[in-house]
Amino acid sequence: MRRISFIFLVGLGITGICTKLLKLETYFDIFLGLFIPILMFYYTGKKKNDNLDPEYAVIGGLVLLFVSDILELSYFKNFIFKDKIQIVLHLLVQFLFLTVFRKEGAILVQESKVDVFKIFIPALLVFLMFGYFVFEENEILNYFLLIVFAIQLAIFLILTMFRPVNNYSFYFGVAGVSFLLLYGLFYFLFTFGPHHKTFYDISFSFYVFSQVFLIESFSTNVKTEHE
């Protein structure tokens, strides 16, 4: 049943991506209104099924993501401050998800040479990918948001590698944060770059998969039969 539920989530995400790519505005708006509430229902249902309380930080993050998705509705497409508000909302979401990692017991340790690479490679990857925007951006607010986003994402990606959870949850978490990294890259390419619509469509696709995978990870971050 759990696998069927997860497959449904993936199918829902793919359906939403298709409505975006095919420019089906009405159906896309419906998807935006349903996607995060369904993720929230899925997460709380799984936790209750395991006789565990849902993390308030995860619920709060999903609420903020829902607000961000509402701003994505066709009704708000000409809202001048939409991009900046969405970036701030995603920064808050990442902060809340980071608190969940810390509560799980994720800490930076250096017990082997592999641990060094777990820290160095994600940090280098993030700053190489986002360095282009930082050096090209002249507006103070955009520059600040870029710096904060890059630093927070680097911490997010590194801590993902040190979560003391079962393998199933661990690898879904790594995949989710990796998709989040790609989402941020293409979102900033669209927002602060040449504004190619293709970049935005790609970023949305990565956003959908990042949230599905992260919620699956948070839903199973206990000792389960998946380990």
C-alpha angles and dihedrals in degrees: 000000000000092000091048090052092050092047087052090054092051090048091049090051093050090049091053091049090051092052088053095048093045091048093236094159098181094050091042091054089050090051092051090052093051106033102078096036088054090049089051092049090048093050097047091044093054093047093050090047087057090046091246131128116246115247111255089214091060092047090048091049091052091050090054090047089052090054089050091050091050088057086055092063116115088247090069099039092113096045103128098211096042097107096050093046091050092050091051091048091052090049089055091047092052090049091053092048089049089057088056090053090051092048089053087057101257109163134159110258132170106206097138143010089264090064090058090056090047087062103034101044098050092045092048092045094052096047093045091051096045099033091085092062094044094055094042098047119095103173110096097220093048090047091052093048091049093051094047093045093050094047093046093046091050090053090045093052094045095048089050087066092056102048111132094217135118118288095253093056092039097056094043088052092051091048092047095051091044089055088047089055091052091045090055092047096053093038091057091043087058098038100043100018135059094314095237107175089219090066090055094049091050092048091052091052091053090046092056094049093043092057095043091051095043093050090048088052094048090046093057103034092126133079104287141159088268093072 
